[in-house]
Amino acid sequence: MATIKRKKTDTDLGTMILRNMALVMERERERRGLNKKEMARLCEITSPYYLQILDASANPSLQVITRISTNLKIPLQELMMGQKLSVE
């Protein structure tokens, strides 16, 4: 049986984006009063994948990041950069 290598972020920027995503997703989960399984369902990802995002071991595709942003109704930039956008 072949061993499947898990994709890993290999850049500082990738690691920063994953950490920011985890912070924003957990903030939104707590704000909405959801458990982790419910949050994963809302984001249309599996619970194990949600946990991988939280511990920065996932390598989500742009489609997955966009789906999470859309389902949470938060801007993509906020999800990836971890800060709410100011309106000027």
Jmol script that loads the backbone (N, CA, C; Angstrom):
load data "model"
ATOM      1  N   MET A   1       0.838  -1.177   0.000  1.00  0.00           N
ATOM      2  CA  MET A   1       0.000   0.000   0.000  1.00  0.00           C
ATOM      3  C   MET A   1       0.883   1.240   0.000  1.00  0.00           C
ATOM      4  N   ALA A   2       0.611   2.145  -0.930  1.00  0.00           N
ATOM      5  CA  ALA A   2       1.411   3.353  -1.060  1.00  0.00           C
ATOM      6  C   ALA A   2       1.036   4.356   0.027  1.00  0.00           C
ATOM      7  N   THR A   3       2.039   5.065   0.484  1.00  0.00           N
ATOM      8  CA  THR A   3       1.807   6.112   1.467  1.00  0.00           C
ATOM      9  C   THR A   3       1.493   7.407   0.734  1.00  0.00           C
ATOM     10  N   ILE A   4       0.441   8.069   1.171  1.00  0.00           N
ATOM     11  CA  ILE A   4       0.058   9.334   0.555  1.00  0.00           C
ATOM     12  C   ILE A   4       0.706  10.459   1.334  1.00  0.00           C
ATOM     13  N   LYS A   5       1.449  11.294   0.616  1.00  0.00           N
ATOM     14  CA  LYS A   5       2.062  12.438   1.269  1.00  0.00           C
ATOM     15  C   LYS A   5       1.038  13.548   1.386  1.00  0.00           C
ATOM     16  N   ARG A   6       0.932  14.107   2.559  1.00  0.00           N
ATOM     17  CA  ARG A   6       0.019  15.220   2.797  1.00  0.00           C
ATOM     18  C   ARG A   6       0.680  16.506   2.338  1.00  0.00           C
ATOM     19  N   LYS A   7      -0.067  17.315   1.597  1.00  0.00           N
ATOM     20  CA  LYS A   7       0.453  18.600   1.169  1.00  0.00           C
ATOM     21  C   LYS A   7       0.659  19.480   2.393  1.00  0.00           C
ATOM     22  N   LYS A   8       1.721  20.215   2.392  1.00  0.00           N
ATOM     23  CA  LYS A   8       2.055  21.067   3.520  1.00  0.00           C
ATOM     24  C   LYS A   8       2.425  22.442   2.991  1.00  0.00           C
ATOM     25  N   THR A   9       2.003  23.490   3.711  1.00  0.00           N
ATOM     26  CA  THR A   9       2.428  24.819   3.308  1.00  0.00           C
ATOM     27  C   THR A   9       3.921  24.916   3.528  1.00  0.00           C
ATOM     28  N   ASP A  10       4.601  25.512   2.572  1.00  0.00           N
ATOM     29  CA  ASP A  10       6.050  25.560   2.696  1.00  0.00           C
ATOM     30  C   ASP A  10       6.575  26.983   2.614  1.00  0.00           C
ATOM     31  N   THR A  11       5.713  27.941   2.765  1.00  0.00           N
ATOM     32  CA  THR A  11       6.148  29.327   2.746  1.00  0.00           C
ATOM     33  C   THR A  11       5.641  30.038   3.989  1.00  0.00           C
ATOM     34  N   ASP A  12       6.336  31.095   4.355  1.00  0.00           N
ATOM     35  CA  ASP A  12       5.887  31.897   5.490  1.00  0.00           C
ATOM     36  C   ASP A  12       4.523  32.511   5.204  1.00  0.00           C
ATOM     37  N   LEU A  13       4.309  32.950   3.966  1.00  0.00           N
ATOM     38  CA  LEU A  13       3.022  33.538   3.597  1.00  0.00           C
ATOM     39  C   LEU A  13       1.905  32.502   3.725  1.00  0.00           C
ATOM     40  N   GLY A  14       2.149  31.281   3.242  1.00  0.00           N
ATOM     41  CA  GLY A  14       1.147  30.222   3.348  1.00  0.00           C
ATOM     42  C   GLY A  14       0.804  29.910   4.791  1.00  0.00           C
ATOM     43  N   THR A  15       1.811  29.856   5.629  1.00  0.00           N
ATOM     44  CA  THR A  15       1.600  29.597   7.054  1.00  0.00           C
ATOM     45  C   THR A  15       0.813  30.732   7.689  1.00  0.00           C
ATOM     46  N   MET A  16       1.141  31.978   7.330  1.00  0.00           N
ATOM     47  CA  MET A  16       0.426  33.131   7.878  1.00  0.00           C
ATOM     48  C   MET A  16      -1.047  33.099   7.461  1.00  0.00           C
ATOM     49  N   ILE A  17      -1.315  32.773   6.207  1.00  0.00           N
ATOM     50  CA  ILE A  17      -2.692  32.719   5.717  1.00  0.00           C
ATOM     51  C   ILE A  17      -3.476  31.648   6.469  1.00  0.00           C
ATOM     52  N   LEU A  18      -2.881  30.467   6.648  1.00  0.00           N
ATOM     53  CA  LEU A  18      -3.569  29.402   7.386  1.00  0.00           C
ATOM     54  C   LEU A  18      -3.847  29.802   8.830  1.00  0.00           C
ATOM     55  N   ARG A  19      -2.899  30.437   9.468  1.00  0.00           N
ATOM     56  CA  ARG A  19      -3.113  30.878  10.856  1.00  0.00           C
ATOM     57  C   ARG A  19      -4.226  31.920  10.923  1.00  0.00           C
ATOM     58  N   ASN A  20      -4.220  32.848   9.972  1.00  0.00           N
ATOM     59  CA  ASN A  20      -5.270  33.862   9.939  1.00  0.00           C
ATOM     60  C   ASN A  20      -6.630  33.230   9.688  1.00  0.00           C
ATOM     61  N   MET A  21      -6.684  32.272   8.761  1.00  0.00           N
ATOM     62  CA  MET A  21      -7.937  31.582   8.490  1.00  0.00           C
ATOM     63  C   MET A  21      -8.453  30.908   9.755  1.00  0.00           C
ATOM     64  N   ALA A  22      -7.568  30.240  10.468  1.00  0.00           N
ATOM     65  CA  ALA A  22      -7.958  29.547  11.695  1.00  0.00           C
ATOM     66  C   ALA A  22      -8.518  30.530  12.718  1.00  0.00           C
ATOM     67  N   LEU A  23      -7.856  31.667  12.887  1.00  0.00           N
ATOM     68  CA  LEU A  23      -8.325  32.670  13.844  1.00  0.00           C
ATOM     69  C   LEU A  23      -9.693  33.212  13.454  1.00  0.00           C
ATOM     70  N   VAL A  24      -9.871  33.546  12.187  1.00  0.00           N
ATOM     71  CA  VAL A  24     -11.141  34.099  11.723  1.00  0.00           C
ATOM     72  C   VAL A  24     -12.246  33.053  11.826  1.00  0.00           C
ATOM     73  N   MET A  25     -11.951  31.823  11.412  1.00  0.00           N
ATOM     74  CA  MET A  25     -12.965  30.772  11.454  1.00  0.00           C
ATOM     75  C   MET A  25     -13.384  30.474  12.892  1.00  0.00           C
ATOM     76  N   GLU A  26     -12.447  30.428  13.808  1.00  0.00           N
ATOM     77  CA  GLU A  26     -12.795  30.181  15.209  1.00  0.00           C
ATOM     78  C   GLU A  26     -13.552  31.362  15.801  1.00  0.00           C
ATOM     79  N   ARG A  27     -13.157  32.576  15.432  1.00  0.00           N
ATOM     80  CA  ARG A  27     -13.883  33.764  15.896  1.00  0.00           C
ATOM     81  C   ARG A  27     -15.339  33.704  15.427  1.00  0.00           C
ATOM     82  N   GLU A  28     -15.519  33.374  14.154  1.00  0.00           N
ATOM     83  CA  GLU A  28     -16.870  33.296  13.591  1.00  0.00           C
ATOM     84  C   GLU A  28     -17.666  32.145  14.206  1.00  0.00           C
ATOM     85  N   ARG A  29     -16.992  31.033  14.460  1.00  0.00           N
ATOM     86  CA  ARG A  29     -17.673  29.882  15.072  1.00  0.00           C
ATOM     87  C   ARG A  29     -18.201  30.255  16.448  1.00  0.00           C
ATOM     88  N   GLU A  30     -17.352  30.891  17.252  1.00  0.00           N
ATOM     89  CA  GLU A  30     -17.763  31.292  18.596  1.00  0.00           C
ATOM     90  C   GLU A  30     -18.857  32.351  18.546  1.00  0.00           C
ATOM     91  N   ARG A  31     -18.731  33.308  17.620  1.00  0.00           N
ATOM     92  CA  ARG A  31     -19.735  34.365  17.492  1.00  0.00           C
ATOM     93  C   ARG A  31     -21.102  33.787  17.149  1.00  0.00           C
ATOM     94  N   ARG A  32     -21.104  32.726  16.351  1.00  0.00           N
ATOM     95  CA  ARG A  32     -22.352  32.106  15.914  1.00  0.00           C
ATOM     96  C   ARG A  32     -22.857  31.034  16.879  1.00  0.00           C
ATOM     97  N   GLY A  33     -22.056  30.695  17.876  1.00  0.00           N
ATOM     98  CA  GLY A  33     -22.455  29.696  18.869  1.00  0.00           C
ATOM     99  C   GLY A  33     -22.516  28.285  18.301  1.00  0.00           C
ATOM    100  N   LEU A  34     -21.608  27.977  17.384  1.00  0.00           N
ATOM    101  CA  LEU A  34     -21.582  26.655  16.748  1.00  0.00           C
ATOM    102  C   LEU A  34     -20.483  25.796  17.341  1.00  0.00           C
ATOM    103  N   ASN A  35     -20.677  24.474  17.292  1.00  0.00           N
ATOM    104  CA  ASN A  35     -19.560  23.595  17.636  1.00  0.00           C
ATOM    105  C   ASN A  35     -18.733  23.387  16.366  1.00  0.00           C
ATOM    106  N   LYS A  36     -17.602  22.713  16.495  1.00  0.00           N
ATOM    107  CA  LYS A  36     -16.689  22.566  15.350  1.00  0.00           C
ATOM    108  C   LYS A  36     -17.306  21.764  14.208  1.00  0.00           C
ATOM    109  N   LYS A  37     -18.090  20.768  14.540  1.00  0.00           N
ATOM    110  CA  LYS A  37     -18.734  19.959  13.509  1.00  0.00           C
ATOM    111  C   LYS A  37     -19.756  20.790  12.732  1.00  0.00           C
ATOM    112  N   GLU A  38     -20.524  21.603  13.440  1.00  0.00           N
ATOM    113  CA  GLU A  38     -21.501  22.471  12.784  1.00  0.00           C
ATOM    114  C   GLU A  38     -20.811  23.514  11.903  1.00  0.00           C
ATOM    115  N   MET A  39     -19.687  24.034  12.390  1.00  0.00           N
ATOM    116  CA  MET A  39     -18.941  25.025  11.621  1.00  0.00           C
ATOM    117  C   MET A  39     -18.391  24.402  10.339  1.00  0.00           C
ATOM    118  N   ALA A  40     -17.858  23.205  10.442  1.00  0.00           N
ATOM    119  CA  ALA A  40     -17.348  22.513   9.256  1.00  0.00           C
ATOM    120  C   ALA A  40     -18.467  22.321   8.238  1.00  0.00           C
ATOM    121  N   ARG A  41     -19.624  21.911   8.720  1.00  0.00           N
ATOM    122  CA  ARG A  41     -20.769  21.713   7.835  1.00  0.00           C
ATOM    123  C   ARG A  41     -21.157  23.020   7.151  1.00  0.00           C
ATOM    124  N   LEU A  42     -21.182  24.126   7.913  1.00  0.00           N
ATOM    125  CA  LEU A  42     -21.507  25.430   7.357  1.00  0.00           C
ATOM    126  C   LEU A  42     -20.516  25.823   6.260  1.00  0.00           C
ATOM    127  N   CYS A  43     -19.242  25.502   6.480  1.00  0.00           N
ATOM    128  CA  CYS A  43     -18.189  25.838   5.505  1.00  0.00           C
ATOM    129  C   CYS A  43     -18.116  24.847   4.350  1.00  0.00           C
ATOM    130  N   GLU A  44     -18.933  23.783   4.412  1.00  0.00           N
ATOM    131  CA  GLU A  44     -18.949  22.726   3.396  1.00  0.00           C
ATOM    132  C   GLU A  44     -17.604  22.018   3.274  1.00  0.00           C
ATOM    133  N   ILE A  45     -17.018  21.726   4.449  1.00  0.00           N
ATOM    134  CA  ILE A  45     -15.805  20.916   4.507  1.00  0.00           C
ATOM    135  C   ILE A  45     -16.022  19.851   5.577  1.00  0.00           C
ATOM    136  N   THR A  46     -15.176  18.838   5.571  1.00  0.00           N
ATOM    137  CA  THR A  46     -15.312  17.789   6.577  1.00  0.00           C
ATOM    138  C   THR A  46     -14.754  18.270   7.922  1.00  0.00           C
ATOM    139  N   SER A  47     -15.226  17.646   8.982  1.00  0.00           N
ATOM    140  CA  SER A  47     -14.721  17.992  10.317  1.00  0.00           C
ATOM    141  C   SER A  47     -13.212  17.777  10.429  1.00  0.00           C
ATOM    142  N   PRO A  48     -12.678  16.629   9.945  1.00  0.00           N
ATOM    143  CA  PRO A  48     -11.222  16.461  10.024  1.00  0.00           C
ATOM    144  C   PRO A  48     -10.455  17.547   9.256  1.00  0.00           C
ATOM    145  N   TYR A  49     -10.998  17.971   8.112  1.00  0.00           N
ATOM    146  CA  TYR A  49     -10.324  19.012   7.327  1.00  0.00           C
ATOM    147  C   TYR A  49     -10.381  20.346   8.064  1.00  0.00           C
ATOM    148  N   TYR A  50     -11.508  20.625   8.705  1.00  0.00           N
ATOM    149  CA  TYR A  50     -11.634  21.840   9.518  1.00  0.00           C
ATOM    150  C   TYR A  50     -10.552  21.848  10.602  1.00  0.00           C
ATOM    151  N   LEU A  51     -10.374  20.721  11.269  1.00  0.00           N
ATOM    152  CA  LEU A  51      -9.353  20.631  12.315  1.00  0.00           C
ATOM    153  C   LEU A  51      -7.949  20.796  11.744  1.00  0.00           C
ATOM    154  N   GLN A  52      -7.732  20.302  10.525  1.00  0.00           N
ATOM    155  CA  GLN A  52      -6.424  20.491   9.875  1.00  0.00           C
ATOM    156  C   GLN A  52      -6.169  21.967   9.570  1.00  0.00           C
ATOM    157  N   ILE A  53      -7.213  22.680   9.187  1.00  0.00           N
ATOM    158  CA  ILE A  53      -7.052  24.121   8.974  1.00  0.00           C
ATOM    159  C   ILE A  53      -6.689  24.796  10.290  1.00  0.00           C
ATOM    160  N   LEU A  54      -7.359  24.402  11.365  1.00  0.00           N
ATOM    161  CA  LEU A  54      -7.089  25.011  12.671  1.00  0.00           C
ATOM    162  C   LEU A  54      -5.662  24.766  13.142  1.00  0.00           C
ATOM    163  N   ASP A  55      -5.113  23.588  12.852  1.00  0.00           N
ATOM    164  CA  ASP A  55      -3.740  23.327  13.302  1.00  0.00           C
ATOM    165  C   ASP A  55      -2.693  23.597  12.217  1.00  0.00           C
ATOM    166  N   ALA A  56      -3.119  24.249  11.132  1.00  0.00           N
ATOM    167  CA  ALA A  56      -2.239  24.685  10.035  1.00  0.00           C
ATOM    168  C   ALA A  56      -1.558  23.529   9.311  1.00  0.00           C
ATOM    169  N   SER A  57      -2.178  22.347   9.325  1.00  0.00           N
ATOM    170  CA  SER A  57      -1.597  21.230   8.568  1.00  0.00           C
ATOM    171  C   SER A  57      -2.312  21.006   7.242  1.00  0.00           C
ATOM    172  N   ALA A  58      -3.365  21.774   6.978  1.00  0.00           N
ATOM    173  CA  ALA A  58      -4.099  21.668   5.708  1.00  0.00           C
ATOM    174  C   ALA A  58      -3.421  22.541   4.661  1.00  0.00           C
ATOM    175  N   ASN A  59      -3.769  22.304   3.422  1.00  0.00           N
ATOM    176  CA  ASN A  59      -3.314  23.152   2.326  1.00  0.00           C
ATOM    177  C   ASN A  59      -4.520  23.366   1.414  1.00  0.00           C
ATOM    178  N   PRO A  60      -5.472  24.217   1.866  1.00  0.00           N
ATOM    179  CA  PRO A  60      -6.714  24.367   1.121  1.00  0.00           C
ATOM    180  C   PRO A  60      -6.507  25.029  -0.234  1.00  0.00           C
ATOM    181  N   SER A  61      -7.275  24.557  -1.196  1.00  0.00           N
ATOM    182  CA  SER A  61      -7.233  25.149  -2.529  1.00  0.00           C
ATOM    183  C   SER A  61      -7.946  26.495  -2.501  1.00  0.00           C
ATOM    184  N   LEU A  62      -7.757  27.259  -3.556  1.00  0.00           N
ATOM    185  CA  LEU A  62      -8.442  28.534  -3.663  1.00  0.00           C
ATOM    186  C   LEU A  62      -9.952  28.333  -3.675  1.00  0.00           C
ATOM    187  N   GLN A  63     -10.406  27.243  -4.296  1.00  0.00           N
ATOM    188  CA  GLN A  63     -11.849  26.960  -4.303  1.00  0.00           C
ATOM    189  C   GLN A  63     -12.377  26.744  -2.888  1.00  0.00           C
ATOM    190  N   VAL A  64     -11.629  26.031  -2.060  1.00  0.00           N
ATOM    191  CA  VAL A  64     -12.055  25.774  -0.677  1.00  0.00           C
ATOM    192  C   VAL A  64     -12.052  27.080   0.120  1.00  0.00           C
ATOM    193  N   ILE A  65     -11.014  27.882  -0.044  1.00  0.00           N
ATOM    194  CA  ILE A  65     -10.933  29.155   0.674  1.00  0.00           C
ATOM    195  C   ILE A  65     -12.093  30.059   0.268  1.00  0.00           C
ATOM    196  N   THR A  66     -12.385  30.098  -1.030  1.00  0.00           N
ATOM    197  CA  THR A  66     -13.494  30.917  -1.522  1.00  0.00           C
ATOM    198  C   THR A  66     -14.826  30.407  -0.995  1.00  0.00           C
ATOM    199  N   ARG A  67     -15.015  29.091  -0.953  1.00  0.00           N
ATOM    200  CA  ARG A  67     -16.255  28.503  -0.429  1.00  0.00           C
ATOM    201  C   ARG A  67     -16.444  28.871   1.040  1.00  0.00           C
ATOM    202  N   ILE A  68     -15.382  28.800   1.825  1.00  0.00           N
ATOM    203  CA  ILE A  68     -15.456  29.155   3.240  1.00  0.00           C
ATOM    204  C   ILE A  68     -15.839  30.631   3.378  1.00  0.00           C
ATOM    205  N   SER A  69     -15.171  31.490   2.623  1.00  0.00           N
ATOM    206  CA  SER A  69     -15.458  32.922   2.656  1.00  0.00           C
ATOM    207  C   SER A  69     -16.912  33.202   2.295  1.00  0.00           C
ATOM    208  N   THR A  70     -17.392  32.574   1.242  1.00  0.00           N
ATOM    209  CA  THR A  70     -18.771  32.774   0.787  1.00  0.00           C
ATOM    210  C   THR A  70     -19.768  32.278   1.824  1.00  0.00           C
ATOM    211  N   ASN A  71     -19.553  31.083   2.355  1.00  0.00           N
ATOM    212  CA  ASN A  71     -20.493  30.507   3.316  1.00  0.00           C
ATOM    213  C   ASN A  71     -20.526  31.270   4.637  1.00  0.00           C
ATOM    214  N   LEU A  72     -19.399  31.838   5.024  1.00  0.00           N
ATOM    215  CA  LEU A  72     -19.359  32.623   6.262  1.00  0.00           C
ATOM    216  C   LEU A  72     -19.788  34.071   6.022  1.00  0.00           C
ATOM    217  N   LYS A  73     -19.925  34.423   4.748  1.00  0.00           N
ATOM    218  CA  LYS A  73     -20.310  35.790   4.367  1.00  0.00           C
ATOM    219  C   LYS A  73     -19.312  36.815   4.910  1.00  0.00           C
ATOM    220  N   ILE A  74     -18.033  36.475   4.755  1.00  0.00           N
ATOM    221  CA  ILE A  74     -16.983  37.415   5.112  1.00  0.00           C
ATOM    222  C   ILE A  74     -16.068  37.569   3.903  1.00  0.00           C
ATOM    223  N   PRO A  75     -15.505  38.756   3.705  1.00  0.00           N
ATOM    224  CA  PRO A  75     -14.639  38.976   2.542  1.00  0.00           C
ATOM    225  C   PRO A  75     -13.431  38.034   2.542  1.00  0.00           C
ATOM    226  N   LEU A  76     -13.051  37.620   1.365  1.00  0.00           N
ATOM    227  CA  LEU A  76     -11.900  36.738   1.193  1.00  0.00           C
ATOM    228  C   LEU A  76     -10.651  37.337   1.832  1.00  0.00           C
ATOM    229  N   GLN A  77     -10.469  38.640   1.661  1.00  0.00           N
ATOM    230  CA  GLN A  77      -9.294  39.311   2.231  1.00  0.00           C
ATOM    231  C   GLN A  77      -9.286  39.211   3.753  1.00  0.00           C
ATOM    232  N   GLU A  78     -10.468  39.331   4.361  1.00  0.00           N
ATOM    233  CA  GLU A  78     -10.556  39.225   5.822  1.00  0.00           C
ATOM    234  C   GLU A  78     -10.213  37.819   6.271  1.00  0.00           C
ATOM    235  N   LEU A  79     -10.716  36.826   5.565  1.00  0.00           N
ATOM    236  CA  LEU A  79     -10.435  35.436   5.919  1.00  0.00           C
ATOM    237  C   LEU A  79      -8.943  35.150   5.836  1.00  0.00           C
ATOM    238  N   MET A  80      -8.302  35.626   4.795  1.00  0.00           N
ATOM    239  CA  MET A  80      -6.893  35.312   4.579  1.00  0.00           C
ATOM    240  C   MET A  80      -5.936  36.190   5.386  1.00  0.00           C
ATOM    241  N   MET A  81      -6.318  37.447   5.611  1.00  0.00           N
ATOM    242  CA  MET A  81      -5.421  38.357   6.303  1.00  0.00           C
ATOM    243  C   MET A  81      -5.749  38.504   7.785  1.00  0.00           C
ATOM    244  N   GLY A  82      -6.931  38.035   8.197  1.00  0.00           N
ATOM    245  CA  GLY A  82      -7.277  38.006   9.607  1.00  0.00           C
ATOM    246  C   GLY A  82      -7.755  39.313  10.183  1.00  0.00           C
ATOM    247  N   GLN A  83      -7.985  40.311   9.334  1.00  0.00           N
ATOM    248  CA  GLN A  83      -8.426  41.602   9.830  1.00  0.00           C
ATOM    249  C   GLN A  83      -9.683  42.036   9.096  1.00  0.00           C
ATOM    250  N   LYS A  84     -10.582  42.669   9.834  1.00  0.00           N
ATOM    251  CA  LYS A  84     -11.767  43.227   9.192  1.00  0.00           C
ATOM    252  C   LYS A  84     -11.330  44.419   8.354  1.00  0.00           C
ATOM    253  N   LEU A  85     -11.953  44.535   7.205  1.00  0.00           N
ATOM    254  CA  LEU A  85     -11.628  45.629   6.317  1.00  0.00           C
ATOM    255  C   LEU A  85     -12.317  46.892   6.794  1.00  0.00           C
ATOM    256  N   SER A  86     -11.582  47.991   6.774  1.00  0.00           N
ATOM    257  CA  SER A  86     -12.188  49.256   7.163  1.00  0.00           C
ATOM    258  C   SER A  86     -12.781  49.913   5.929  1.00  0.00           C
ATOM    259  N   VAL A  87     -13.932  50.526   6.112  1.00  0.00           N
ATOM    260  CA  VAL A  87     -14.609  51.205   5.023  1.00  0.00           C
ATOM    261  C   VAL A  87     -14.320  52.686   5.155  1.00  0.00           C
ATOM    262  N   GLU A  88     -13.705  53.235   4.117  1.00  0.00           N
ATOM    263  CA  GLU A  88     -13.357  54.660   4.172  1.00  0.00           C
ATOM    264  C   GLU A  88     -14.078  55.393   3.102  1.00  0.00           C
TER     265      GLU A  88
END
end "model"
wireframe off; spacefill off
backbone 0.3
color backbone group
